Amino acid sequence: MAYTVGQVAKAAGVTVRTLHHYDEIGLLSPSGRSGTGYRRYDDADLERLQHIRYYRELGFPLEQIAAILDDPASDPAAHLRRQHELLSVRIRKLQEMVAAIEFAMEASKLNIPLTPQERFEVFGDFDPDAHAEEVEQRWGDTDAYRQSNERVSRYTKDDWLRNKAENEDWARRFVEVMSSGAPADGPAAMDLAEEHRQLISRWFYDCPVELHTCLADMYVSDERFTAYFETIKPGMAAYLGEAIHANAITRA
């Protein structure tokens, strides 16, 4: 069967612009064209795209993916096994920090020096202490928790309002890039992913790129955080996660 670029993009969860980019760099060129010159993909193309998506999720750069897939002597399964082992080790080491960081960022933690009226003005219906007990029990002995808790304990109402304004401004600009059809691994999305990392580091805790990618994974694996981003724009959690991974690869 022959599939249009729109059908392939929808099935694979990528943008049409991403597929055009893959074609331009020779990573995934469609096997055929229509009589009017439009791209047409066959089942073999879809299988290659599936491999590309797997490698991208594992953090491989596009150039390396192309080399792996185009090398007749390469063993994709061996690459996947090795990358799985590396990721498993990294995840085990950072899992504790990741969870503490996310709850610290989203719940705005403990000891917030605000009156009930000020809390409502800053957080609206959100309860900043909703996860406080869970956070302290599970991750209270981590450096990330201590650093975040120490910082936010000094924040005033004006500090929280500035934090809220900065995050809302970032989210607005990120949605604009996402809505424009720009690929998640393009420069505009990656720049905003880096800005997201810097916001976390400035307001809550030191967030190196390795830790940032683990946060990105949580955005799509933990329904609480996925729901948060989905309320801003459908598909944002996955798009942001891909942009964060692409940014991390570039900076590494």
C-alpha positions in Angstrom: 0.0 0.0 0.0 1.0 3.6 -0.5 0.5 6.2 2.2 0.5 10.0 2.1 2.8 12.0 4.2 -0.1 13.1 6.3 -1.2 9.6 7.0 2.3 8.6 8.0 2.8 11.6 10.2 -0.5 10.8 12.0 0.3 7.1 12.4 3.8 7.7 13.7 3.1 10.6 15.9 5.4 13.0 14.2 4.8 16.2 12.2 4.7 16.5 8.5 7.6 18.9 8.7 9.7 16.3 10.5 9.1 13.8 7.7 10.0 16.4 5.1 13.2 17.0 7.1 14.0 13.3 7.2 13.6 13.2 3.4 15.8 16.2 2.9 18.7 14.7 4.9 18.3 11.3 3.4 17.2 9.6 6.6 13.8 8.5 5.3 13.0 9.1 1.7 9.7 7.8 0.4 9.8 4.9 -2.0 7.5 6.6 -4.5 5.8 9.7 -5.7 2.3 10.3 -7.0 1.7 11.5 -10.5 1.6 15.1 -9.2 4.9 14.6 -7.3 3.6 14.1 -3.8 5.4 11.7 -1.4 4.1 8.2 -1.1 5.4 5.8 1.6 5.2 2.0 1.5 5.3 -0.6 4.3 9.1 -0.8 4.1 9.3 3.0 4.7 7.0 2.6 7.7 9.2 -0.1 9.2 12.3 2.2 8.8 10.4 5.0 10.4 9.5 2.8 13.3 13.2 2.0 13.8 14.0 5.8 13.6 11.4 6.5 16.2 12.9 3.8 18.5 16.4 5.2 18.2 15.2 8.8 18.7 13.4 7.8 21.9 16.7 6.3 23.1 18.6 9.5 22.4 20.5 8.7 19.2 21.3 11.7 17.0 19.9 11.5 13.5 23.3 11.1 11.8 24.0 8.0 13.9 20.6 6.6 13.2 21.2 6.9 9.5 24.6 5.2 9.8 23.1 2.3 11.8 20.2 1.7 9.5 22.3 2.0 6.3 25.1 -0.2 7.4 24.3 -3.8 6.2 26.6 -5.2 8.8 25.1 -3.4 11.8 22.8 -5.2 14.3 20.0 -2.8 15.4 19.0 -5.3 18.1 22.5 -5.1 19.7 22.4 -1.3 19.7 19.0 -1.3 21.4 20.1 -3.8 24.0 23.2 -1.7 24.8 21.3 1.5 24.9 18.6 -0.1 27.1 21.3 -1.1 29.6 22.8 2.4 29.7 19.4 4.0 30.2 18.4 1.5 32.9 21.5 2.4 34.9 21.0 6.1 34.5 17.3 5.8 35.4 18.0 3.9 38.6 20.5 6.5 39.7 18.2 9.5 39.0 14.8 8.1 39.7 14.7 9.3 43.2 15.9 12.8 42.3 13.4 13.0 39.4 10.4 12.3 41.5 11.4 14.7 44.2 12.1 17.4 41.7 8.8 17.1 39.9 6.8 17.1 43.1 8.8 20.0 44.3 8.2 22.0 41.2 4.5 21.2 40.7 3.4 21.4 44.3 5.5 24.3 45.3 6.3 22.5 48.4 6.4 23.3 52.1 6.8 26.3 54.3 5.4 28.8 51.8 5.2 32.1 53.8 1.8 33.2 52.4 -1.5 33.9 54.0 -4.5 31.8 52.8 -5.7 34.8 50.7 -2.3 35.2 49.1 -2.1 31.5 48.4 -5.4 31.6 46.5 -4.2 34.7 44.6 -1.0 32.9 43.5 -2.1 29.3 43.1 -5.9 29.6 42.5 -7.6 26.2 43.1 -4.2 24.4 43.3 -3.2 23.2 46.8 0.6 23.7 47.2 0.7 21.3 50.1 -1.3 18.5 48.5 1.7 16.3 48.0 3.8 17.6 50.9 3.6 14.5 53.0 4.3 12.1 50.1 7.3 14.2 49.0 8.8 14.3 52.4 8.3 10.6 53.2 9.7 9.4 49.8 12.4 11.9 49.0 13.1 14.0 52.0 16.6 12.7 52.3 17.7 13.8 48.8 19.8 16.8 47.9 17.3 17.9 45.4 14.5 18.0 47.9 16.6 19.9 50.5 17.8 22.4 47.9 14.3 23.0 46.6 12.7 23.2 50.0 15.4 25.6 51.3 14.9 27.9 48.3 11.1 28.1 48.3 10.9 28.6 52.1 12.3 32.1 51.5 9.9 33.0 48.7 7.4 35.8 49.2 4.1 36.3 47.5 5.9 38.6 44.9 8.5 35.8 44.2 5.7 33.3 43.5 3.9 35.7 41.3 7.1 36.3 39.3 7.6 32.6 39.0 4.1 32.1 37.8 4.4 34.9 35.2 7.7 33.5 33.9 6.3 30.0 33.5 3.1 31.3 31.8 5.2 33.4 29.4 7.4 30.4 28.6 4.3 28.1 28.1 2.7 30.7 25.8 5.8 30.9 23.6 6.2 27.1 23.6 2.7 26.6 22.5 3.2 29.1 19.7 6.2 27.1 18.4 4.3 23.8 18.8 1.3 25.2 16.9 3.4 26.5 14.1 4.3 22.9 13.1 8.0 23.3 13.9 9.6 19.9 14.7 10.2 19.1 18.3 13.9 18.5 17.5 14.2 21.9 15.7 16.1 24.9 17.0 13.0 26.9 18.2 11.6 24.0 20.3 15.1 23.1 21.6 15.8 26.7 22.6 12.6 26.7 24.7 13.4 23.3 26.1 16.7 24.8 27.3 14.9 27.8 28.8 12.6 25.4 30.6 15.7 23.7 32.2 17.1 27.1 33.2 13.8 28.1 34.8 13.9 24.9 37.0 17.6 25.6 37.9 16.9 29.3 38.7 13.8 28.7 40.9 14.1 25.3 42.5 17.2 23.2 42.1 20.2 22.5 39.9 19.0 20.7 36.8 21.7 19.3 34.5 20.7 18.0 31.1 20.8 14.4 32.1 18.3 15.0 34.8 16.2 17.1 32.5 15.7 14.2 30.1 14.5 12.1 33.0 12.0 14.8 33.8 10.9 14.6 30.2 10.3 10.9 30.5 8.1 11.5 33.5 6.0 14.0 31.6 4.7 11.2 29.5 4.9 8.3 31.9 3.2 9.8 34.9 -0.4 10.7 34.3 -0.4 13.5 36.8 2.2 15.5 35.0 0.9 14.5 31.5 -2.5 15.9 32.5 -0.9 19.2 33.6 0.7 19.8 30.3 -2.3 18.5 28.4 -4.4 21.2 30.0 -2.1 23.8 28.3 -2.2 22.1 24.9 -3.0 18.6 23.8 0.1 16.7 22.9 2.4 19.1 24.8 3.8 16.5 27.2 5.2 14.3 24.4 6.3 17.3 22.2 8.1 18.9 25.2 9.7 15.5 26.1 11.1 15.1 22.5 12.4 18.7 22.5 14.2 18.2 25.9 15.8 15.0 24.6 16.9 16.7 21.4 18.3 19.7 23.4 20.2 17.3 25.7 21.8 15.5 22.8 22.9 18.8 21.2 24.4 20.1 24.4 26.1 16.7 25.1 
